[in-house]
């Protein structure tokens, strides 16, 4: 039996989220094939981010004037949602559409406990999973550490990039940021003399090199986002820093450093340590072990 999947490439979401899509497509079961025709009797997979369109319909939200928080409902009743992160607080007053979208889905897939999935009281079929990494790409590339810390992203407060920048300034050490130029410009203006290197839209190989060249990797997300940097950084021999929240303790408790304040980050970054990734942890997060279980749940929810 051939099963078709409609899973469009979404240019509005982050490159890290594209890596999740790439992994799921790489480990598709043999009976599954990708279709570009959304009118087909296919299972639709939607990337949910919160404030960006889930699919490429490009419709502006009538109240906020921004891209719609959610798309028009899929043309099929067979769809699943990849729940990357909740909507920011300012968007939650616009989310009357969320309930219909979520309760109409066959399955919602995410990394954190059900109570973090908004709307919290929606009646959904939920599967909690870790996101993984590819060991052929993410492994220690070099023992030379050029940067005290690596940060990623586009939103300074939500991702606590300012905490990392402050700590690097206190310790007089360089950092590297992968993401928006606006982030780097603001950090330089705030922390005069900050030694920060900037990259954007780099290859996975270059990303692995930068992880390997950094003592610490910032994996802090206030809005409970997916945490690929924690896994990928650790696999490359960089120590992940995370907010001390249950959703992160659940997956990363045995190898993360957990912080609650900017002072905690300053203290953590004062003690660089060489990280030797443990085989049992690496095995747990390999996509080849994670993706097949995700597909099993997708097919179970959409074909039974």
NUDO-17677 format. One record per residue: x, y, z of N, C-alpha, C in turn. Coordinates in steps of 0.001 Angstrom, whole numbers, padded with zeros to 6 digits, always signed. Example, Ala and Ser with C-alpha at 12.3 -4.5 7.8 and 13.67 -1.06 7.14 Angstrom:
# NUDO-17677
+013190-005690+007800+012300-004500+007800+013200-003300+007800/+012850-002250+007080+013670-001060+007140+012900+000030+007870/
END
This chain:
# NUDO-17677
+000846-001193+000000+000000+000000+000000+000881+001242+000000/+000605+002159-000935+001370+003401-001020+000623+004509-000279/+001345+005229+000559+000765+006313+001356+001451+007613+000958/+000655+008598+000553+001222+009870+000120+001243+010872+001271/+002323+011652+001296+002521+012677+002309+002695+014029+001633/+001909+015010+002054+002088+016388+001590+002753+017161+002721/+004015+017523+002521+004809+018174+003574+005624+019270+002906/+005007+020421+002607+005677+021463+001823+006821+022115+002583/+007817+022529+001834+008918+023302+002402+008380+024686+002762/+008607+025113+003996+008096+026396+004471+009258+027370+004656/+009385+028367+003793+010531+029280+003888+010445+030247+005061/+009296+030299+005742+009103+031266+006813+009621+030775+008159/+009964+029497+008259+010441+028969+009528+011960+028860+009504/+012541+028530+010640+013995+028589+010767+014678+027406+010081/+015970+027597+009817+016766+026530+009207+016818+025316+010122/+016839+025545+011440+016835+024422+012379+015572+023590+012223/+014435+024238+012027+013195+023499+011810+013224+022738+010490/+013905+023304+009511+014073+022582+008243+014857+021286+008464/+015785+021293+009428+016547+020065+009689+015645+018965+010241/+014617+019353+010998+013653+018365+011480+012894+017778+010300/+012432+018632+009412+011735+018155+008210+012642+017245+007386/+013883+017662+007176+014820+016855+006392+014988+015459+006998/+015075+015397+008333+015261+014108+009000+014038+013214+008824/+012851+013797+008954+011638+012997+008788+011527+012464+007358/+011883+013283+006388+011838+012814+005010+012917+011766+004746/+014071+011920+005368+015163+010957+005170+014783+009578+005686/+014011+009529+006760+013682+008247+007379+012226+007844+007139/+011659+008300+006028+010300+007885+005679+010246+006375+005489/+009195+005720+005937+009039+004287+005673+008933+004022+004174/+009273+002839+003730+009271+002543+002288+007900+002674+001631/+006836+002505+002408+005494+002590+001822+004995+004026+001706/+005810+004991+002154+005409+006396+002147+006153+007140+001041/+005429+008010+000326+006059+008835-000705+005572+010265-000576/+006408+011198-001014+006108+012622-000905+005365+013080-002158/+004313+013859-001971+003590+014436-003099+003587+015952-002979/+003585+016646-004103+003520+018102-004119+002110+018598-004395/+001180+017673-004570-000205+018019-004869-001036+017907-003599/-001373+019051-003010-002089+019003-001742-003540+018581-001901/-004028+018496-003149-005392+018034-003357-005483+016513-003361/-004322+015878-003417-004309+014419-003365-004885+013930-002042/-005267+012695-002012-005722+012079-000767-004490+011720+000050/-003827+012753+000540-002546+012575+001212-002658+013002+002669/-001720+012513+003453-001583+012976+004828-000790+014285+004794/-001359+015338+005366-000675+016626+005389+000094+016767+006709/+001329+017272+006620+002124+017575+007808+002336+019076+007848/+001938+019706+008949+002006+021151+009092+003015+021521+010167/+003901+022453+009853+004836+023002+010843+004164+024162+011561/+003970+024026+012869+003346+025095+013650+004418+025814+014458/+004512+027127+014268+005524+027929+014944+004887+028935+015893/+003708+029429+015576+003059+030375+016472+002712+031667+015790/+003737+032426+015381+003447+033714+014771+003746+033743+013279/+004061+032597+012702+004351+032528+011277+003349+031599+010595/+003190+031725+009280+002256+030824+008601+002757+029384+008672/+001834+028484+008864+002195+027078+008932+002441+026523+007536/+001692+027016+006576+001934+026687+005176+002031+027999+004413/+002408+027947+003162+002742+029155+002418+001510+029825+001814/+000544+030213+002658-000624+030896+002094-000447+032413+002080/+000514+032931+002841+000878+034331+002739-000223+035323+003057/-001179+034950+003896-002292+035831+004224-001963+036619+005480/-002191+037939+005460-001929+038760+006635-003051+038596+007657/-002671+038620+008917-003665+038511+009971-004490+039798+010006/-005817+039717+010057-006650+040929+009971-006470+041887+011146/-006050+041398+012311-005896+042277+013475-004462+042742+013667/-003530+041827+013562-002135+042186+013850-001419+042784+012652/-001920+042515+011442-001237+042976+010246-000009+042152+009905/+000239+041092+010684+001374+040219+010441+000908+038967+009706/+001876+038125+009355+001498+036863+008731+000560+036104+009653/-000385+035411+009080-001359+034678+009882-000670+033743+010861/-001246+033630+012049-000686+032733+013053-000906+031283+012672/-002003+031014+011996-002295+029653+011538-002844+029748+010124/-002755+028679+009365-003233+028723+007985-004726+028474+007911/-005254+028586+006703-006578+028053+006456-006521+026562+006754/-007662+026011+007148-007667+024587+007467-007266+023776+006237/-006512+022695+006422-006115+021862+005296-007328+021324+004535/-007107+020995+003275-008201+020483+002451-008542+019039+002801/-007736+018429+003640-007973+017048+004043-008235+016988+005548/-008916+015946+005972-009098+015722+007409-007939+014934+007991/-007062+014470+007122-005916+013678+007576-004679+014575+007637/-004506+015244+008760-003305+016061+008893-002772+015959+010309/-001459+016141+010414-000780+016144+011705-000018+017453+011829/+000242+017870+013064+000912+019137+013341+002238+018871+014043/+003312+019407+013481+004599+019430+014174+004627+020723+014987/+004548+020598+016306+004401+021759+017189+005781+022184+017670/+006363+023157+016971+007723+023584+017284+007789+024436+018547/+006862+025373+018696+006860+026232+019879+005528+026951+019982/+005158+027387+021188+003893+028098+021376+003949+029487+020764/+002780+030103+020582+002772+031489+020117+003239+032425+021220/+003887+033531+020868+004223+034533+021886+002949+035039+022562/+003093+035562+023759+001929+036002+024538+001079+037003+023770/+001725+037913+023020+000960+038953+022339+000085+038417+021215/+000335+037172+020777-000463+036587+019710-001618+035746+020247/-001637+035495+021539-002632+034545+022037-004046+035102+022043/-004186+036429+021922-005521+036997+021804-006068+036849+020384/-005219+036392+019452-005648+036229+018070-005876+034763+017707/-005959+033902+018699-005830+032479+018407-007133+031692+018498/-008254+032345+018183-009509+031596+018167-009459+030484+017124/-008608+030659+016107-008478+029649+015063-007706+028409+015541/-006897+028572+016574-006042+027458+016983-006839+026224+017369/-007894+026433+018137-008637+025277+018644-009171+024428+017490/-009749+025084+016499-010300+024346+015368-009205+023597+014614/-008066+024257+014467-006947+023622+013773-006434+022407+014542/-006233+022584+015842-005639+021512+016643-006605+020356+016870/-007853+020670+017181-008802+019603+017454-009212+018860+016190/-008977+019460+015031-009253+018775+013777-008127+017861+013321/-006971+017968+013972-005818+017174+013547-005931+015734+014039/-005261+014849+013352-005195+013457+013794-004144+013271+014889/-003105+014137+014860-001998+013981+015801-001242+015299+015909/-000811+015638+017118+000090+016770+017353+001374+016212+017949/+002517+016622+017391+003818+016093+017791+004665+017231+018347/+005216+017041+019537+006039+018079+020134+007020+017494+021124/+007894+018366+021655+008965+017891+022529+008658+018054+024004/+007603+018787+024365+007398+019088+025775+006061+018559+026264/+005847+018672+027576+004650+018084+028146+003399+018731+027564/+002321+017990+027620+001070+018414+026992+000618+019794+027483/+000873+020140+028725+000385+021396+029285+000991+022624+028617/+002096+022464+027881+002715+023584+027188+002128+023788+025795/+001300+022876+025325+000760+022970+023973-000489+023837+024014/-000463+024951+023297-001532+025942+023352-002480+025756+022172/-003815+025774+022399-004505+025989+023669-004452+024752+024576/-004219+025007+025850-003901+023927+026777-005045+022932+026966/-006287+023395+026791-007422+022505+027042-008006+021910+025761/-007328+022094+024627-007814+021500+023382-007753+019976+023474/-008724+019335+022877-008778+017874+022880-008000+017356+021676/-006793+016879+021946-005914+016441+020859-005277+015097+021192/-004814+014452+020152-004002+013248+020267-002551+013723+020228/-001840+013566+021331-000510+014174+021444+000571+013116+021610/+001662+013317+020856+002820+012437+020976+004041+013276+021340/+004644+012954+022469+005830+013674+022922+007080+012936+022491/+007998+013680+021881+009225+013075+021374+010380+014053+021511/+011577+013535+021535+012765+014385+021404+012992+014675+019927/+013690+015760+019622+014242+015972+018286+015666+015426+018295/+016167+015061+017143+017441+014366+017099+018552+015132+016399/+019579+014387+016044+020739+014948+015333+021290+013859+014426/+022070+014267+013430+022712+013324+012513+024188+013168+012909/+024598+011991+013379+025991+011814+013820+027009+011959+012696/+026565+011804+011439+027498+011979+010327+027859+013450+010129/+027053+014349+010682+027289+015784+010538+027776+016402+011842/+027089+016070+012937+027365+016723+014216+028217+015819+015103/+029498+016123+015098+030485+015415+015910+031643+016387+016149/+032469+016153+017160+033568+017098+017446+034508+017229+016251/+034629+018424+015734+035464+018665+014558+036868+019126+014938/+036993+019781+016082+038273+020352+016472+038330+020491+017982/+039519+020349+018536+039692+020532+019976+040008+021987+020322/+040223+022811+019305+040539+024221+019539+039259+025014+019776/+039196+025708+020895+038027+026510+021227+038318+027989+020958/+037622+028542+019981+037815+029948+019620+036861+030877+020361/+035701+030330+020766+034659+031168+021348+034253+030641+022717/+033943+031563+023614+033429+031134+024908+032032+030549+024746/+031211+031156+023876+029835+030677+023726+029322+030928+022316/+028411+030065+021914+027703+030181+020638+026233+030423+020931/+025646+031386+020222+024216+031640+020320+023589+031557+018941/+022288+031299+018913+021553+031261+017654+020249+032019+017833/+019641+032427+016723+018297+032968+016794+018160+034413+016375/+016918+034911+016572+016545+036229+016082+015873+037092+017145/+015607+036535+018326+014877+037278+019354+015713+037276+020635/+016282+038421+020992+017228+038491+022106+016618+038075+023445/+015505+038681+023877+015022+038328+025220+014483+036915+025322/+013723+036468+024311+013125+035132+024376+014185+034042+024399/+015328+034306+023776+016376+033299+023676+017556+033590+024613/+017384+034601+025459+018366+034947+026477+019765+035155+025896/+019801+035663+024677+021085+035929+024041+021836+037023+024796/+021072+037950+025391+021709+039041+026141+022426+038516+027379/+021923+037465+027999+022601+036883+029159+023967+036333+028760/+023999+035667+027614+025266+035116+027129+026233+036248+026781/+025718+037267+026081+026574+038394+025690+027142+039098+026923/+026302+039302+027918+026759+039948+029150+027875+039132+029808/+027691+037809+029874+028699+036946+030499+030003+036983+029715/+029910+036966+028396+031127+037025+027581+031841+038366+027765/+031065+039439+027902+031678+040754+028136+032356+040784+029508/+031696+040228+030528+032272+040186+031869+033594+039436+031867/+033638+038317+031147+034837+037476+031146+035858+037901+030089/+035488+038872+029268+036415+039354+028250+036740+038313+027189/+035742+037487+026835+035960+036410+025879+035048+036575+024664/+035461+036051+023516+034654+036195+022299+033472+035228+022268/+032428+035624+021536+031279+034768+021300+030969+034780+019811/+030138+033859+019379+029718+033802+017982+028207+033667+017950/+027579+034431+017043+026125+034374+016907+025754+033949+015496/+024808+033007+015409+024285+032543+014124+022825+032948+014070/+022497+033884+013193+021127+034374+013123+021087+035802+012638/+020127+036576+013171+019856+037904+012651+020957+038922+012893/+021231+039730+011878+022167+040833+012008+021658+041845+013033/+020337+041990+013137+019767+042930+014108+020172+042554+015536/+020289+041265+015797+020695+040797+017126+022113+041261+017435/+023001+041064+016494+024408+041428+016693+024557+042940+016849/+023849+043703+016026+023927+045168+016116+023456+045652+017486/+022366+045077+017981+021842+045501+019281+022791+045111+020418/+023368+043919+020326+024299+043493+021373+025538+044380+021397/+026043+044731+020234+027221+045602+020178+026913+046981+020750/+025684+047475+020493+025302+048770+021023+025125+048726+022539/+024654+047598+023036+024387+047468+024476+025662+047194+025261/+026508+046326+024713+027723+045909+025421+028927+046372+024613/+029266+047634+024765+030353+048211+023994+031635+047411+024124/+032279+047168+022995+033518+046407+022998+033318+044905+022999/+032062+044450+022919+031793+043007+022879+032457+042389+021656/+033191+041325+021881+033860+040605+020797+032906+039533+020285/+032191+039844+019202+031179+038935+018672+031355+038761+017177/+031340+037521+016737+031412+037170+015316+030025+036754+014857/+029657+037140+013639+028301+036902+013151+028297+036042+011889/+027370+035062+011869+027098+034260+010676+025592+034139+010512/+025170+033924+009294+023743+033679+009036+023622+032766+007825/+022637+031851+007886+022346+030935+006785+023590+030167+006359/+024160+029432+007298+025362+028657+007023+025007+027192+006816/+025934+026445+006268+025716+025021+006040+025786+024252+007357/+025270+023039+007351+025342+022196+008544+026789+021897+008920/+027644+021733+007926+029057+021478+008209+029691+022670+008933/+029410+023876+008451+029949+025058+009115+029379+025218+010515/+028091+024874+010673+027477+024936+011992+028178+023981+012951/+028450+022766+012490+029145+021792+013333+030541+022288+013705/+031215+022942+012771+032536+023497+013079+032450+024572+014158/+031412+025395+014094+031260+026465+015087+030860+025910+016451/+029970+024913+016473+029678+024241+017741+030983+023716+018355/+031769+023038+017533+033003+022419+018022+034006+023440+018527/+033922+024658+018000+034871+025716+018361+034406+026537+019564/+033277+026149+020169+032697+026935+021263+032660+026108+022548/+033066+026730+023641+033000+026039+024930+031561+025742+025324/+030671+026722+025076+029276+026585+025496+028349+026869+024313/+027184+026216+024338+026133+026486+023359+024884+026967+024087/+024362+028110+023653+023140+028634+024248+021934+027850+023740/+021216+027204+024654+019984+026498+024302+018824+027010+025154/+018919+028259+025608+017861+028842+026434+016753+029390+025543/+015509+029019+025854+014350+029536+025135+013224+029777+026140/+012809+031016+026272+011751+031352+027221+010406+030781+026781/+010193+030679+025466+008899+030222+024959+008895+028718+024681/+009762+027992+025348+009756+026531+025287+009900+026022+023857/+010850+026579+023132+011063+026147+021761+011767+024812+021704/+011783+024248+020530+012549+023031+020291+014005+023339+020624/+014775+022348+020998+016143+022628+021404+017165+021809+020632/+017143+021927+019327+018189+021286+018534+019587+021744+018935/+019812+023041+019246+021174+023435+019632+021713+022671+020831/+020856+022271+021772+021336+021521+022936+021920+020188+022510/+021208+019476+021658+021643+018149+021221+022829+018253+020265/+022701+019132+019271+023758+019256+018267+025045+019792+018889/+024918+020796+019759+026102+021328+020414+026799+020281+021253/+026021+019542+022036+026609+018484+022876+027319+017444+022016/+026698+017043+020912+027311+016046+020033+028644+016525+019473/+028805+017856+019372+030043+018436+018849+031038+018797+019953/+030722+018439+021197+031645+018698+022292+031522+020069+022907/+030340+020696+022786+030093+022005+023386+029042+021846+024493/+029230+022515+025603+028349+022354+026758+027069+023180+026605/+025896+022537+026572+024643+023294+026455+024270+024006+027754/+023751+025229+027606+023194+026017+028708+021690+026136+028469/+020879+025752+029470+019434+025775+029313+018764+026465+030492/+017561+026986+030262+016767+027497+031359+016315+026337+032233/+016244+026585+033522+015881+025534+034469+014360+025385+034505/+013830+024709+033482+012397+024470+033335+012154+022978+033148/+011012+022465+033595+010752+021025+033502+010832+020470+032083/+010397+021271+031093+010393+020766+029718+011800+020503+029204/+012791+021197+029759+014173+020966+029348+014866+019937+030241/+014522+019943+031515+015060+018917+032412+014676+017520+031922/+013494+017396+031370+012976+016097+030939+013920+015422+029947/+014426+016194+028984+015265+015611+027934+016755+015724+028228/+017188+016806+028879+018602+017143+028914+019208+017132+030317/+018518+016542+031270+018933+016631+032666+020316+016044+032916/+020693+015037+032140+021956+014353+032403+023154+014957+031674/+022945+016053+030911+024126+016668+030293+024036+018182+030150/+022923+018792+030510+022805+020242+030405+023255+020954+031667/+023610+022232+031529+023780+023128+032667+022542+024015+032701/+021864+024064+033850+020585+024746+033952+020729+026023+034777/+020135+027099+034265+020289+028415+034895+018930+029078+035076/+018895+030012+036036+017666+030755+036304+017846+032262+036148/+019071+032707+036034+019312+034157+036006+020565+034463+035198/+020748+035764+034916+021952+036202+034211+023193+035912+035035/+023099+036071+036343+024248+035785+037204+024626+034304+037147/+023625+033440+037016+023908+032008+036870+024721+031746+035605/+024394+032475+034540+025120+032299+033273+026559+032781+033422/+026743+033920+034073+028100+034437+034313+028922+033400+035080/+028318+032799+036093+029014+031795+036896+029331+030552+036057/+028363+030092+035275+028569+028883+034467+029690+029084+033451/+029706+030248+032790+030691+030493+031747+032073+030801+032307/+032166+030925+033621+033475+031154+034231+034276+029864+034354/+033638+028734+034047+034280+027429+034251+034178+026564+032997/+034884+026949+031923+034851+026124+030712+035407+024724+030980/+034738+023731+030453+035186+022350+030621+035150+021646+029276/+036071+020720+029085+036039+019903+027881+034921+018880+027990/+034067+018833+026974+032936+017920+026956+033258+016735+026052/+033191+015553+026620+033317+014326+025836+031945+013675+025771/+031263+013762+024634+029901+013245+024558+029842+011758+024907/+028847+011384+025719+028684+009996+026131+027906+009212+025084/+028372+007999+024813+027791+007194+023746+026308+006923+023966/+025917+006658+025220+024514+006325+025477+023594+007518+025251/+024089+008731+025502+023292+009928+025245+023191+010178+023743/+024301+010052+023059+024293+010241+021612+023354+009262+020934/+023354+008022+021381+022485+007005+020783+021017+007368+020967/+020692+007906+022130+019306+008265+022446+018760+009313+021490/+019635+010222+021018+019160+011343+020221+019424+011187+018718/+019851+010048+018267+020068+009866+016829+018728+009852+016093/+018670+010574+014984+017431+010618+014222+016998+009227+013761/+017931+008359+013485+017557+007030+012996+016771+006252+014044/+016902+006635+015309+016138+005993+016378+014845+006734+016704/+014805+008030+016413+013655+008862+016768+012622+008934+015643/+013087+009177+014414+012168+009408+013301+011240+008217+013018/+011724+006972+013033+010802+005864+012766+009640+005779+013760/+009878+006145+015005+008798+006123+016001+007776+007224+015713/+008261+008368+015220+007345+009446+014840+006471+008991+013680/+007093+008375+012679+006316+007886+011537+005315+006816+011954/+005697+005978+012866+004779+004945+013353+003518+005582+013936/+003692+006643+014715+002540+007307+015308+001728+008063+014256/+002399+008670+013273+001680+009375+012205+000806+008404+011427/+001365+007301+011009+000607+006343+010198-000500+005691+011013/-000225+005436+012262-001254+004859+013137-002447+005819+013266/-002153+007108+013406-003214+008089+013608-003996+008376+012317/-003347+008251+011177-003966+008686+009920-004464+007550+009030/-004125+006340+009340-004558+005242+008466-005453+004232+009176/-005608+004374+010484-006446+003407+011197-007916+003833+011182/
END
